[in-house]
């Protein structure tokens, strides 16, 4: 077996002494560890290759239908549109914003996109908010687009159920031309309502079966005499509206509190009252570059294996994913194999209680709140990029699914029962924070900080945080638009790791973020 590279004794690197509470090496014995050098360059070649492979997988293995005037289903797009539509109905019914004002800034127009299934639902939403004539006009636009799609792609055709739903909507809303003449009576136009009585029982059952909540909304328009049906169909929009309003108020309050907390932390840092607890390691930083590279290789391989197991046995797919997550931590044994004591590896990776063990969890909660302003900046940049992309892209393919920076696991949450959702919540809020914080803020950040330590502490922190956060963001499957938002989260996690030394606070921050996102979606889908 090839011998390890030459080793050299560690020179003392604690000019100001070990930070208080840091359980690292003994400052009185600075040369007690002899360290092998890591193959840093080779490790980064492997890391870069794994990042490229991951990006390729995300790019060439689509999670949903792709366009070209297709007529494929987009369950995720339909589910997200339903949430948006319920919120808009809630706004129109329980806020000071009228239904007519909702489209003042193009709010409704932006929903007239997506697959045929989404466009059918849009017609019903428009009938609810702007009346039957507006719905009839949208129906005419949909039929025109269908004809264009057929001319463009001879293989394009509606399903039997879509044809039946279209026919039912024609019966329900009538022809757009009836009230489109400028000389038409405006009052008559405003009063025209969907003709529910013209639908047969079979058509009513079809709308509910194929369109779900939208079908029920179509059968219970605002002017209906069936108050019980109307109340039942508005129950969900009312819940989502008040849930959203409460969430927005809470987010604003936490954001203001976080801004104050962030300013206080910056001031304390500038005055020397808050200091870094991130102590240098006696281990050559290249070993941790090797460790992170090994983790990426193992993690990719385990994800592939877990995916194959899940495809063969769907009932244990999530268990396989969870096992793959935790099994990837076996790569923490690589430095031990190379001759580093496990205790030192554990400390270098942030697996210790921190300067104030009893307070570290509380600091994690406070750190999350203080990090919200940083996250807000990343989210704003992501939204700006999304709008720019839409402007540059222009008119897309007919019936293309409307994509956005969403994690594919959202589809799993939408289509699952409570048992599966509970498992997904555990994976996102426990497994992912433990594993990802260990490898990104633990191992990779350790390598980057020690590798750049000679550049000065502020420069080292900046370089290490940005590189760490960028790699963390780009390997996630939300797409390049989400990179600023994901980077902002990772920046907050990295700065907390720098401050505390221990990974406990950043793990808690990561877990809170994922829990809130998952729980919010689960609650919204359940209302």
C-alpha positions, -999 to +999 in steps of 0.1 A: +000+000+000+013+035-009+025+054+021+010+087+033+026+119+020+054+133+042+042+147+076+054+177+095+050+189+130+024+215+137+037+250+145+018+270+172-010+289+155-028+305+185-014+340+188-042+350+211-047+317+228-075+291+223-110+308+224-128+302+258-147+270+259-131+255+228-122+219+236-094+218+211-058+209+214-037+217+245-020+251+239+009+240+262+017+212+237+015+229+203+036+202+186+018+171+199+001+163+166+020+153+134-002+158+105-003+142+070-008+166+041-039+163+021-042+163-017-061+195-019-059+200-057-071+165-065-099+168-039-111+200-056-111+183-090-134+156-076-156+182-059-159+202-091-167+170-110-194+160-085-210+195-087-211+193-125-226+158-124-252+169-099-261+199-120-264+176-150-287+153-132-310+182-122-309+196-158-314+164-178-337+144-155-369+166-154-393+163-125-423+172-146-435+176-181-416+197-206-431+218-233-434+221-270-471+224-272-475+192-252-505+181-232-488+164-203-500+167-167-483+190-142-495+180-108-472+204-090-482+233-111-519+226-106-515+222-069-495+255-065-521+273-087-549+260-065-532+275-034-527+308-053-564+308-065-578+300-030-557+329-016-571+353-042-606+342-036-600+348+001-586+383-006-617+391-027-641+379+000-624+389+033-603+419+026-608+455+015-595+445-020-624+439-043-625+412-070-623+439-097-591+453-082-572+420-081-561+424-117-550+460-113-513+449-115-519+418-137-524+394-108-550+373-126-534+376-160-502+360-146-522+328-139-534+324-175-505+302-183-494+265-180-509+233-191-544+227-204-555+215-170-543+248-154-560+269-181-593+251-175-591+259-138-582+295-146-615+300-164-634+290-133-613+313-111-619+342-136-657+335-134-655+337-096-636+370-096-647+388-128-679+372-139-691+348-166-683+370-195-647+373-186-646+335-182-662+330-216-635+352-232-608+332-214-625+300-227-623+314-262-586+322-258-580+286-246-598+271-275-578+293-299-545+282-283-556+246-286-561+250-323-527+267-326-511+238-306-527+213-330-514+231-360-479+232-345-478+197-333-501+171-351-497+147-322-513+172-298-548+162-287-570+167-257-579+138-235-615+126-234-620+141-200-606+175-211-629+176-240-659+169-217-648+196-192-645+221-221-680+213-232-693+217-197-676+251-194-691+262-227-725+253-213-717+270-180-704+303-193-719+307-227-703+325-256-681+355-251-695+374-281-729+379-264-717+408-243-684+419-259-699+446-282-691+481-269-727+491-271-739+463-249-756+471-217-729+473-191-753+464-163-764+433-181-727+424-186-719+428-149-749+408-138-744+378-161-737+347-140-726+312-148-756+291-159-753+262-134-788+250-141-779+243-177-755+216-166-766+180-165-759+160-133-732+141-152-715+173-162-716+185-126-701+152-114-675+155-141-664+190-130-659+179-094-642+147-103-617+163-128-612+197-113-617+191-076-621+223-056-623+243-088-652+222-099-671+228-067-664+265-071-678+265-106-711+249-092-714+275-064-709+309-079-714+341-058-750+345-068-760+309-060-791+301-039-773+270-025-757+288+005-745+256+021-725+247-010-712+282-013-701+282+024-684+248+020-664+258-011-652+291+006-641+274+038-606+266+024-600+300+008-610+316+041-586+295+061-557+300+036-563+338+036-562+342+074-533+318+076-514+338+050-522+371+067-511+357+101-479+344+085-471+377+068-476+396+101-455+371+120-428+373+093-427+411+094-425+411+132-397+386+132-379+404+104-379+436+123-367+418+154-341+401+134-329+433+119-324+448+153-306+417+165-284+417+134-274+453+140-267+446+177-245+416+167-226+437+142-220+465+167-209+440+194-185+424+168-170+457+159-164+466+195-148+432+202-176+420+226-186+392+201-156+372+189-151+342+168-149+308+185-136+291+154-101+279+164-075+267+138-070+230+136-037+212+139-048+190+110-037+199+075-068+215+058-063+193+027-075+163+046-109+180+050-110+188+013-104+151+007-132+143+032-157+166+016-148+152-019-153+117-006-186+127+009-199+141-024-189+109-042-205+086-016-236+108-012-242+108-050-237+070-051-260+064-022-287+087-037-286+067-069-289+034-049-317+048-028-335+060-059-333+025-074-345+009-042-374+033-040-383+026-076-385-011-069-401-008-035-419+026-033-432+018+002-397+021+016-384+049-007-383+076+020-366+051+044-340+045+018-334+082+013-330+087+050-306+058+054-286+072+024-284+106+042-270+093+074-249+066+058-230+093+039-215+104+072-193+074+072-169+096+052-160+114+085-138+083+090-115+093+062-093+116+083-091+089+109-080+065+083-053+090+073-041+092+109-060+119+126-075+111+161-113+109+160-116+134+188-098+159+167-119+152+137-151+156+158-139+189+171-128+202+138-161+194+122-180+213+150-194+182+167-190+196+203-213+214+227-199+249+221-187+277+244-220+277+264-236+243+259-269+252+276-273+283+255-263+270+221-298+258+211-313+292+222-285+310+202-296+288+172-331+301+175-319+337+179-294+333+151-322+322+128-342+353+136-311+376+132-304+359+099-338+367+084-327+401+070-298+383+052-323+358+038-347+386+027-319+401+006-314+367-011-351+362-017-354+396-032-326+389-056-341+356-066-375+372-073-358+399-094-340+373-114-372+354-119-389+385-132-360+393-155-360+358-169-397+361-176-392+394-195-362+380-215-379+347-223-410+364-238-438+342-248-430+305-241-443+274-257-481+268-256-491+249-225-456+247-211-456+240-174-449+271-154-417+265-135-401+283-106-375+278-079-393+249-061-378+218-046-390+185-062-399+172-028-428+197-028-445+173-053-441+145-028-457+165+000-487+174-023-494+139-034-488+121-001-508+111+030-500+122+066-477+093+073-455+101+042-456+138+051-444+131+086-414+112+071-407+140+047-408+165+076-383+144+095-360+141+065-361+179+058-361+191+094-337+166+110-318+145+086-309+172+061-298+198+087-275+172+105-259+159+074-256+191+054-244+212+083-218+186+092-204+184+057-208+220+045-204+242+077-184+215+094-159+198+070-159+222+040-159+254+060-131+240+082-110+233+051-117+267+035-110+287+067-077+270+075-067+271+038-072+309+037-062+318+072-031+336+061-052+362+042-065+378+074-095+368+095-121+390+077-109+380+042-108+343+052-143+344+066-156+362+035-139+338+010-149+307+030-185+318+035-191+326-002-175+295-016-192+273+009-225+289+003-223+288-034-215+251-036-243+245-011-268+264-033-259+251-067-262+215-059-298+219-046-324+210-073-344+243-072-324+256-101-301+286-107-328+312-099-329+300-063-291+303-058-292+338-042-319+327-017-301+295-008-268+312-006-283+338+018-294+309+041-260+293+039-243+326+047-263+329+079-254+294+088-217+299+081-215+331+101-231+314+131-206+285+128-178+310+128-192+328+158-200+297+179-175+271+167-200+244+173-225+232+147-254+230+171-267+265+164-264+262+127-281+228+127-310+243+146-312+273+122-313+249+092-339+227+109-361+257+117-360+269+081-369+236+066-395+229+092-413+262+086-413+257+048-425+221+050-450+228+078-464+259+060-470+239+028-485+210+047-509+232+066-519+252+035-526+220+016-547+207+045-569+238+049 
